[in-house]
Amino acid sequence: MEERQAVESLAALAQPVRLRVFRALVGAGNEGMTPGTLGSLLDVAPSTLSFHLRELMNAGLVRQERDGRHLIYHAALEQMNDLMDYLAAHCCLGAGCEELPGRKAGNARKAC
């Protein structure tokens, strides 16, 4: 991932509704969600949701597929992982990392 892509992804997520949408889609996994389901879950009007989904798609964080007459939205997990890798690429000044401090018990993840 290049810096420009990281900035676009972070900018897209730096808005409360978009962050909630993205987190809901990550939680939906491979199933994805229809706009109607997302809107009901998050209590977001259809036109507002459409705007935010478009912004997330432009940033590469969400992808869309058609299933018959329905649109299904999915989190682009590969882009999310690329962003996380980009952010952690130079952690610990290149030294071997242990588990990240400040994580909740059971949620620890290797930093490097």
N, CA, C and O atoms as a GROMACS GRO file, in nm:
protein
  448
    1MET      N    1   0.085  -0.118   0.000
    1MET     CA    2   0.000   0.000   0.000
    1MET      C    3   0.089   0.123   0.000
    1MET      O    4   0.190   0.129   0.069
    2GLU      N    5   0.049   0.220  -0.077
    2GLU     CA    6   0.122   0.346  -0.082
    2GLU      C    7   0.059   0.445   0.016
    2GLU      O    8  -0.054   0.428   0.061
    3GLU      N    9   0.136   0.549   0.047
    3GLU     CA   10   0.090   0.649   0.141
    3GLU      C   11  -0.044   0.711   0.098
    3GLU      O   12  -0.132   0.730   0.181
    4ARG      N   13  -0.059   0.741  -0.029
    4ARG     CA   14  -0.181   0.803  -0.080
    4ARG      C   15  -0.303   0.715  -0.050
    4ARG      O   16  -0.407   0.764  -0.008
    5GLN      N   17  -0.288   0.584  -0.073
    5GLN     CA   18  -0.398   0.491  -0.046
    5GLN      C   19  -0.431   0.485   0.102
    5GLN      O   20  -0.548   0.479   0.141
    6ALA      N   21  -0.327   0.486   0.185
    6ALA     CA   22  -0.348   0.483   0.330
    6ALA      C   23  -0.424   0.608   0.375
    6ALA      O   24  -0.515   0.599   0.457
    7VAL      N   25  -0.384   0.723   0.322
    7VAL     CA   26  -0.451   0.848   0.359
    7VAL      C   27  -0.597   0.846   0.316
    7VAL      O   28  -0.685   0.888   0.391
    8GLU      N   29  -0.624   0.798   0.195
    8GLU     CA   30  -0.763   0.790   0.147
    8GLU      C   31  -0.847   0.696   0.234
    8GLU      O   32  -0.962   0.726   0.266
    9SER      N   33  -0.789   0.583   0.271
    9SER     CA   34  -0.862   0.488   0.356
    9SER      C   35  -0.890   0.547   0.493
    9SER      O   36  -1.002   0.537   0.544
   10LEU      N   37  -0.789   0.608   0.552
   10LEU     CA   38  -0.807   0.666   0.686
   10LEU      C   39  -0.905   0.782   0.682
   10LEU      O   40  -0.986   0.798   0.774
   11ALA      N   41  -0.899   0.863   0.576
   11ALA     CA   42  -0.993   0.976   0.563
   11ALA      C   43  -1.136   0.924   0.552
   11ALA      O   44  -1.228   0.982   0.611
   12ALA      N   45  -1.156   0.817   0.477
   12ALA     CA   46  -1.290   0.761   0.463
   12ALA      C   47  -1.343   0.710   0.596
   12ALA      O   48  -1.462   0.722   0.624
   13LEU      N   49  -1.257   0.653   0.677
   13LEU     CA   50  -1.299   0.597   0.806
   13LEU      C   51  -1.310   0.703   0.915
   13LEU      O   52  -1.362   0.676   1.024
   14ALA      N   53  -1.262   0.824   0.887
   14ALA     CA   54  -1.262   0.931   0.987
   14ALA      C   55  -1.396   1.005   0.990
   14ALA      O   56  -1.399   1.127   1.009
   15GLN      N   57  -1.503   0.934   0.972
   15GLN     CA   58  -1.638   0.990   0.974
   15GLN      C   59  -1.724   0.887   1.047
   15GLN      O   60  -1.722   0.769   1.011
   16PRO      N   61  -1.800   0.929   1.147
   16PRO     CA   62  -1.870   0.833   1.233
   16PRO      C   63  -1.962   0.734   1.160
   16PRO      O   64  -1.959   0.615   1.190
   17VAL      N   65  -2.043   0.781   1.066
   17VAL     CA   66  -2.134   0.689   0.997
   17VAL      C   67  -2.056   0.590   0.914
   17VAL      O   68  -2.087   0.471   0.914
   18ARG      N   69  -1.954   0.637   0.841
   18ARG     CA   70  -1.874   0.546   0.759
   18ARG      C   71  -1.801   0.443   0.844
   18ARG      O   72  -1.791   0.327   0.806
   19LEU      N   73  -1.751   0.484   0.958
   19LEU     CA   74  -1.684   0.390   1.046
   19LEU      C   75  -1.782   0.284   1.095
   19LEU      O   76  -1.748   0.165   1.100
   20ARG      N   77  -1.903   0.324   1.130
   20ARG     CA   78  -2.005   0.228   1.175
   20ARG      C   79  -2.044   0.133   1.062
   20ARG      O   80  -2.060   0.013   1.085
   21VAL      N   81  -2.059   0.186   0.941
   21VAL     CA   82  -2.092   0.102   0.826
   21VAL      C   83  -1.982   0.000   0.802
   21VAL      O   84  -2.009  -0.118   0.784
   22PHE      N   85  -1.857   0.046   0.803
   22PHE     CA   86  -1.745  -0.043   0.777
   22PHE      C   87  -1.737  -0.152   0.884
   22PHE      O   88  -1.716  -0.269   0.852
   23ARG      N   89  -1.752  -0.115   1.009
   23ARG     CA   90  -1.747  -0.213   1.117
   23ARG      C   91  -1.860  -0.315   1.105
   23ARG      O   92  -1.839  -0.434   1.130
   24ALA      N   93  -1.978  -0.270   1.066
   24ALA     CA   94  -2.090  -0.363   1.047
   24ALA      C   95  -2.060  -0.460   0.934
   24ALA      O   96  -2.091  -0.579   0.945
   25LEU      N   97  -2.001  -0.411   0.826
   25LEU     CA   98  -1.969  -0.499   0.713
   25LEU      C   99  -1.857  -0.596   0.748
   25LEU      O  100  -1.859  -0.712   0.704
   26VAL      N  101  -1.760  -0.552   0.826
   26VAL     CA  102  -1.656  -0.644   0.872
   26VAL      C  103  -1.721  -0.754   0.956
   26VAL      O  104  -1.688  -0.871   0.942
   27GLY      N  105  -1.813  -0.716   1.042
   27GLY     CA  106  -1.883  -0.813   1.126
   27GLY      C  107  -1.969  -0.910   1.047
   27GLY      O  108  -1.991  -1.023   1.089
   28ALA      N  109  -2.018  -0.866   0.931
   28ALA     CA  110  -2.102  -0.952   0.848
   28ALA      C  111  -2.021  -1.058   0.775
   28ALA      O  112  -2.077  -1.156   0.726
   29GLY      N  113  -1.891  -1.040   0.768
   29GLY     CA  114  -1.805  -1.138   0.702
   29GLY      C  115  -1.838  -1.158   0.556
   29GLY      O  116  -1.874  -1.063   0.487
   30ASN      N  117  -1.826  -1.282   0.510
   30ASN     CA  118  -1.848  -1.314   0.368
   30ASN      C  119  -1.993  -1.297   0.325
   30ASN      O  120  -2.020  -1.284   0.206
   31GLU      N  121  -2.086  -1.297   0.419
   31GLU     CA  122  -2.228  -1.281   0.386
   31GLU      C  123  -2.256  -1.143   0.328
   31GLU      O  124  -2.338  -1.129   0.238
   32GLY      N  125  -2.188  -1.041   0.381
   32GLY     CA  126  -2.216  -0.905   0.339
   32GLY      C  127  -2.353  -0.862   0.388
   32GLY      O  128  -2.418  -0.932   0.464
   33MET      N  129  -2.396  -0.745   0.342
   33MET     CA  130  -2.527  -0.692   0.382
   33MET      C  131  -2.588  -0.612   0.268
   33MET      O  132  -2.517  -0.551   0.188
   34THR      N  133  -2.719  -0.614   0.263
   34THR     CA  134  -2.790  -0.528   0.170
   34THR      C  135  -2.798  -0.388   0.230
   34THR      O  136  -2.786  -0.373   0.352
   35PRO      N  137  -2.818  -0.287   0.147
   35PRO     CA  138  -2.834  -0.152   0.202
   35PRO      C  139  -2.951  -0.142   0.299
   35PRO      O  140  -2.943  -0.070   0.399
   36GLY      N  141  -3.060  -0.214   0.271
   36GLY     CA  142  -3.175  -0.210   0.362
   36GLY      C  143  -3.142  -0.263   0.499
   36GLY      O  144  -3.182  -0.206   0.600
   37THR      N  145  -3.069  -0.374   0.503
   37THR     CA  146  -3.029  -0.432   0.632
   37THR      C  147  -2.934  -0.339   0.706
   37THR      O  148  -2.949  -0.316   0.826
   38LEU      N  149  -2.837  -0.284   0.632
   38LEU     CA  150  -2.742  -0.190   0.694
   38LEU      C  151  -2.814  -0.068   0.748
   38LEU      O  152  -2.790  -0.026   0.862
   39GLY      N  153  -2.903  -0.011   0.667
   39GLY     CA  154  -2.975   0.109   0.709
   39GLY      C  155  -3.058   0.085   0.833
   39GLY      O  156  -3.061   0.169   0.923
   40SER      N  157  -3.126  -0.029   0.839
   40SER     CA  158  -3.207  -0.063   0.957
   40SER      C  159  -3.120  -0.084   1.079
   40SER      O  160  -3.150  -0.035   1.188
   41LEU      N  161  -3.012  -0.157   1.061
   41LEU     CA  162  -2.921  -0.186   1.172
   41LEU      C  163  -2.861  -0.060   1.231
   41LEU      O  164  -2.851  -0.046   1.353
   42LEU      N  165  -2.822   0.033   1.144
   42LEU     CA  166  -2.751   0.153   1.189
   42LEU      C  167  -2.841   0.275   1.202
   42LEU      O  168  -2.796   0.382   1.243
   43ASP      N  169  -2.969   0.260   1.166
   43ASP     CA  170  -3.064   0.371   1.169
   43ASP      C  171  -3.014   0.489   1.085
   43ASP      O  172  -3.004   0.602   1.133
   44VAL      N  173  -2.984   0.459   0.959
   44VAL     CA  174  -2.933   0.559   0.865
   44VAL      C  175  -3.028   0.563   0.746
   44VAL      O  176  -3.067   0.459   0.694
   45ALA      N  177  -3.065   0.684   0.704
   45ALA     CA  178  -3.155   0.701   0.590
   45ALA      C  179  -3.091   0.647   0.462
   45ALA      O  180  -2.968   0.653   0.448
   46PRO      N  181  -3.171   0.593   0.370
   46PRO     CA  182  -3.116   0.534   0.247
   46PRO      C  183  -3.024   0.628   0.168
   46PRO      O  184  -2.919   0.584   0.122
   47SER      N  185  -3.063   0.754   0.151
   47SER     CA  186  -2.978   0.845   0.072
   47SER      C  187  -2.846   0.873   0.143
   47SER      O  188  -2.742   0.884   0.079
   48THR      N  189  -2.851   0.885   0.274
   48THR     CA  190  -2.728   0.906   0.353
   48THR      C  191  -2.638   0.784   0.344
   48THR      O  192  -2.517   0.796   0.325
   49LEU      N  193  -2.698   0.666   0.357
   49LEU     CA  194  -2.621   0.542   0.350
   49LEU      C  195  -2.556   0.527   0.213
   49LEU      O  196  -2.440   0.488   0.203
   50SER      N  197  -2.630   0.558   0.108
   50SER     CA  198  -2.578   0.548  -0.028
   50SER      C  199  -2.455   0.636  -0.045
   50SER      O  200  -2.355   0.593  -0.104
   51PHE      N  201  -2.461   0.758   0.006
   51PHE     CA  202  -2.348   0.850  -0.002
   51PHE      C  203  -2.225   0.791   0.068
   51PHE      O  204  -2.115   0.791   0.013
   52HIS      N  205  -2.245   0.740   0.189
   52HIS     CA  206  -2.132   0.688   0.266
   52HIS      C  207  -2.077   0.558   0.207
   52HIS      O  208  -1.956   0.537   0.208
   53LEU      N  209  -2.163   0.473   0.155
   53LEU     CA  210  -2.115   0.351   0.088
   53LEU      C  211  -2.030   0.387  -0.034
   53LEU      O  212  -1.927   0.324  -0.059
   54ARG      N  213  -2.073   0.488  -0.109
   54ARG     CA  214  -1.996   0.531  -0.226
   54ARG      C  215  -1.857   0.582  -0.184
   54ARG      O  216  -1.758   0.551  -0.250
   55GLU      N  217  -1.851   0.658  -0.076
   55GLU     CA  218  -1.722   0.707  -0.027
   55GLU      C  219  -1.631   0.592   0.016
   55GLU      O  220  -1.511   0.593  -0.013
   56LEU      N  221  -1.687   0.494   0.083
   56LEU     CA  222  -1.608   0.377   0.125
   56LEU      C  223  -1.564   0.295   0.004
   56LEU      O  224  -1.453   0.241   0.003
   57MET      N  225  -1.648   0.286  -0.097
   57MET     CA  226  -1.610   0.214  -0.219
   57MET      C  227  -1.498   0.289  -0.292
   57MET      O  228  -1.404   0.227  -0.342
   58ASN      N  229  -1.509   0.422  -0.299
   58ASN     CA  230  -1.404   0.502  -0.364
   58ASN      C  231  -1.270   0.486  -0.294
   58ASN      O  232  -1.165   0.493  -0.359
   59ALA      N  233  -1.272   0.464  -0.164
   59ALA     CA  234  -1.149   0.444  -0.088
   59ALA      C  235  -1.101   0.299  -0.095
   59ALA      O  236  -0.994   0.267  -0.044
   60GLY      N  237  -1.178   0.212  -0.158
   60GLY     CA  238  -1.139   0.072  -0.172
   60GLY      C  239  -1.167  -0.013  -0.050
   60GLY      O  240  -1.120  -0.126  -0.042
   61LEU      N  241  -1.243   0.039   0.045
   61LEU     CA  242  -1.270  -0.033   0.169
   61LEU      C  243  -1.395  -0.120   0.163
   61LEU      O  244  -1.414  -0.208   0.247
   62VAL      N  245  -1.479  -0.095   0.065
   62VAL     CA  246  -1.604  -0.170   0.049
   62VAL      C  247  -1.618  -0.209  -0.097
   62VAL      O  248  -1.582  -0.133  -0.187
   63ARG      N  249  -1.670  -0.329  -0.119
   63ARG     CA  250  -1.699  -0.373  -0.256
   63ARG      C  251  -1.846  -0.411  -0.263
   63ARG      O  252  -1.910  -0.443  -0.162
   64GLN      N  253  -1.897  -0.406  -0.384
   64GLN     CA  254  -2.038  -0.431  -0.408
   64GLN      C  255  -2.054  -0.545  -0.506
   64GLN      O  256  -1.976  -0.558  -0.600
   65GLU      N  257  -2.154  -0.629  -0.484
   65GLU     CA  258  -2.186  -0.733  -0.582
   65GLU      C  259  -2.338  -0.739  -0.596
   65GLU      O  260  -2.412  -0.703  -0.505
   66ARG      N  261  -2.379  -0.786  -0.710
   66ARG     CA  262  -2.523  -0.800  -0.736
   66ARG      C  263  -2.562  -0.945  -0.716
   66ARG      O  264  -2.495  -1.037  -0.763
   67ASP      N  265  -2.672  -0.965  -0.645
   67ASP     CA  266  -2.729  -1.098  -0.624
   67ASP      C  267  -2.874  -1.090  -0.670
   67ASP      O  268  -2.963  -1.055  -0.592
   68GLY      N  269  -2.897  -1.122  -0.796
   68GLY     CA  270  -3.031  -1.105  -0.852
   68GLY      C  271  -3.066  -0.958  -0.857
   68GLY      O  272  -2.998  -0.879  -0.922
   69ARG      N  273  -3.173  -0.922  -0.788
   69ARG     CA  274  -3.215  -0.782  -0.784
   69ARG      C  275  -3.153  -0.705  -0.669
   69ARG      O  276  -3.177  -0.585  -0.655
   70HIS      N  277  -3.075  -0.770  -0.587
   70HIS     CA  278  -3.021  -0.708  -0.466
   70HIS      C  279  -2.874  -0.673  -0.482
   70HIS      O  280  -2.798  -0.743  -0.549
   71LEU      N  281  -2.836  -0.562  -0.419
   71LEU     CA  282  -2.695  -0.528  -0.407
   71LEU      C  283  -2.649  -0.575  -0.270
   71LEU      O  284  -2.717  -0.554  -0.169
   72ILE      N  285  -2.533  -0.638  -0.267
   72ILE     CA  286  -2.474  -0.684  -0.142
   72ILE      C  287  -2.341  -0.612  -0.126
   72ILE      O  288  -2.260  -0.609  -0.218
   73TYR      N  289  -2.321  -0.554  -0.010
   73TYR     CA  290  -2.196  -0.484   0.020
   73TYR      C  291  -2.112  -0.567   0.114
   73TYR      O  292  -2.163  -0.631   0.206
   74HIS      N  293  -1.982  -0.565   0.090
   74HIS     CA  294  -1.886  -0.640   0.170
   74HIS      C  295  -1.771  -0.548   0.208
   74HIS      O  296  -1.734  -0.459   0.132
   75ALA      N  297  -1.715  -0.569   0.325
   75ALA     CA  298  -1.590  -0.502   0.360
   75ALA      C  299  -1.480  -0.563   0.275
   75ALA      O  300  -1.474  -0.685   0.258
   76ALA      N  301  -1.393  -0.480   0.222
   76ALA     CA  302  -1.278  -0.528   0.144
   76ALA      C  303  -1.168  -0.561   0.245
   76ALA      O  304  -1.081  -0.479   0.274
   77LEU      N  305  -1.174  -0.682   0.297
   77LEU     CA  306  -1.084  -0.721   0.405
   77LEU      C  307  -0.938  -0.717   0.363
   77LEU      O  308  -0.850  -0.688   0.445
   78GLU      N  309  -0.909  -0.745   0.236
   78GLU     CA  310  -0.771  -0.738   0.190
   78GLU      C  311  -0.718  -0.594   0.199
   78GLU      O  312  -0.602  -0.574   0.234
   79GLN      N  313  -0.802  -0.496   0.167
   79GLN     CA  314  -0.761  -0.355   0.178
   79GLN      C  315  -0.742  -0.318   0.325
   79GLN      O  316  -0.648  -0.247   0.360
   80MET      N  317  -0.832  -0.365   0.411
   80MET     CA  318  -0.819  -0.339   0.554
   80MET      C  319  -0.688  -0.398   0.607
   80MET      O  320  -0.616  -0.332   0.683
   81ASN      N  321  -0.656  -0.520   0.567
   81ASN     CA  322  -0.532  -0.583   0.611
   81ASN      C  323  -0.411  -0.510   0.556
   81ASN      O  324  -0.311  -0.495   0.627
   82ASP      N  325  -0.418  -0.464   0.431
   82ASP     CA  326  -0.307  -0.386   0.375
   82ASP      C  327  -0.287  -0.257   0.454
   82ASP      O  328  -0.173  -0.218   0.480
   83LEU      N  329  -0.396  -0.193   0.492
   83LEU     CA  330  -0.387  -0.070   0.571
   83LEU      C  331  -0.324  -0.098   0.707
   83LEU      O  332  -0.237  -0.024   0.752
   84MET      N  333  -0.368  -0.204   0.772
   84MET     CA  334  -0.310  -0.239   0.902
   84MET      C  335  -0.162  -0.272   0.889
   84MET      O  336  -0.081  -0.233   0.974
   85ASP      N  337  -0.125  -0.345   0.783
   85ASP     CA  338   0.016  -0.376   0.760
   85ASP      C  339   0.097  -0.249   0.736
   85ASP      O  340   0.208  -0.235   0.787
   86TYR      N  341   0.040  -0.157   0.658
   86TYR     CA  342   0.108  -0.031   0.630
   86TYR      C  343   0.132   0.047   0.759
   86TYR      O  344   0.241   0.101   0.781
   87LEU      N  345   0.030   0.053   0.844
   87LEU     CA  346   0.043   0.128   0.969
   87LEU      C  347   0.143   0.065   1.065
   87LEU      O  348   0.208   0.136   1.141
   88ALA      N  349   0.156  -0.067   1.061
   88ALA     CA  350   0.244  -0.137   1.154
   88ALA      C  351   0.380  -0.170   1.094
   88ALA      O  352   0.463  -0.232   1.161
   89ALA      N  353   0.405  -0.130   0.971
   89ALA     CA  354   0.527  -0.170   0.901
   89ALA      C  355   0.654  -0.131   0.973
   89ALA      O  356   0.754  -0.203   0.968
   90HIS      N  357   0.653  -0.020   1.040
   90HIS     CA  358   0.775   0.027   1.105
   90HIS      C  359   0.760   0.034   1.257
   90HIS      O  360   0.824   0.114   1.324
   91CYS      N  361   0.673  -0.052   1.309
   91CYS     CA  362   0.651  -0.048   1.454
   91CYS      C  363   0.777  -0.094   1.528
   91CYS      O  364   0.859  -0.168   1.474
   92CYS      N  365   0.789  -0.051   1.648
   92CYS     CA  366   0.897  -0.093   1.738
   92CYS      C  367   1.035  -0.061   1.682
   92CYS      O  368   1.133  -0.126   1.717
   93LEU      N  369   1.044   0.038   1.596
   93LEU     CA  370   1.171   0.081   1.536
   93LEU      C  371   1.249  -0.034   1.475
   93LEU      O  372   1.372  -0.036   1.477
   94GLY      N  373   1.176  -0.130   1.421
   94GLY     CA  374   1.240  -0.243   1.354
   94GLY      C  375   1.282  -0.355   1.445
   94GLY      O  376   1.326  -0.460   1.397
   95ALA      N  377   1.271  -0.336   1.576
   95ALA     CA  378   1.308  -0.443   1.670
   95ALA      C  379   1.197  -0.546   1.675
   95ALA      O  380   1.085  -0.520   1.631
   96GLY      N  381   1.228  -0.662   1.726
   96GLY     CA  382   1.125  -0.764   1.741
   96GLY      C  383   1.016  -0.716   1.835
   96GLY      O  384   1.045  -0.658   1.940
   97CYS      N  385   0.893  -0.738   1.798
   97CYS     CA  386   0.780  -0.689   1.879
   97CYS      C  387   0.717  -0.802   1.957
   97CYS      O  388   0.708  -0.915   1.911
   98GLU      N  389   0.675  -0.769   2.074
   98GLU     CA  390   0.591  -0.858   2.152
   98GLU      C  391   0.448  -0.816   2.125
   98GLU      O  392   0.422  -0.741   2.031
   99GLU      N  393   0.357  -0.862   2.204
   99GLU     CA  394   0.218  -0.823   2.184
   99GLU      C  395   0.201  -0.674   2.213
   99GLU      O  396   0.267  -0.619   2.300
  100LEU      N  397   0.112  -0.612   2.139
  100LEU     CA  398   0.088  -0.469   2.155
  100LEU      C  399   0.037  -0.438   2.295
  100LEU      O  400  -0.051  -0.508   2.346
  101PRO      N  401   0.092  -0.334   2.358
  101PRO     CA  402   0.041  -0.295   2.490
  101PRO      C  403  -0.095  -0.227   2.475
  101PRO      O  404  -0.128  -0.174   2.368
  102GLY      N  405  -0.173  -0.229   2.581
  102GLY     CA  406  -0.300  -0.158   2.581
  102GLY      C  407  -0.414  -0.234   2.518
  102GLY      O  408  -0.524  -0.179   2.506
  103ARG      N  409  -0.392  -0.357   2.476
  103ARG     CA  410  -0.500  -0.436   2.416
  103ARG      C  411  -0.577  -0.506   2.526
  103ARG      O  412  -0.520  -0.539   2.630
  104LYS      N  413  -0.703  -0.527   2.505
  104LYS     CA  414  -0.784  -0.600   2.602
  104LYS      C  415  -0.740  -0.745   2.605
  104LYS      O  416  -0.696  -0.800   2.504
  105ALA      N  417  -0.751  -0.806   2.721
  105ALA     CA  418  -0.714  -0.947   2.735
  105ALA      C  419  -0.792  -1.031   2.634
  105ALA      O  420  -0.912  -1.012   2.615
  106GLY      N  421  -0.724  -1.121   2.570
  106GLY     CA  422  -0.786  -1.207   2.471
  106GLY      C  423  -0.790  -1.147   2.332
  106GLY      O  424  -0.820  -1.217   2.236
  107ASN      N  425  -0.759  -1.018   2.319
  107ASN     CA  426  -0.757  -0.952   2.189
  107ASN      C  427  -0.615  -0.919   2.145
  107ASN      O  428  -0.596  -0.848   2.046
  108ALA      N  429  -0.517  -0.970   2.217
  108ALA     CA  430  -0.379  -0.940   2.184
  108ALA      C  431  -0.346  -0.990   2.045
  108ALA      O  432  -0.396  -1.094   2.001
  109ARG      N  433  -0.264  -0.916   1.977
  109ARG     CA  434  -0.227  -0.948   1.840
  109ARG      C  435  -0.080  -0.913   1.822
  109ARG      O  436  -0.035  -0.809   1.871
  110LYS      N  437  -0.008  -0.995   1.754
  110LYS     CA  438   0.132  -0.965   1.729
  110LYS      C  439   0.142  -0.837   1.647
  110LYS      O  440   0.068  -0.819   1.550
  111ALA      N  441   0.232  -0.748   1.686
  111ALA     CA  442   0.248  -0.622   1.615
  111ALA      C  443   0.332  -0.640   1.490
  111ALA      O  444   0.309  -0.572   1.390
  112CYS      N  445   0.428  -0.729   1.493
  112CYS     CA  446   0.518  -0.746   1.378
  112CYS      C  447   0.529  -0.893   1.343
  112CYS      O  448   0.600  -0.929   1.249
   0.00000   0.00000   0.00000
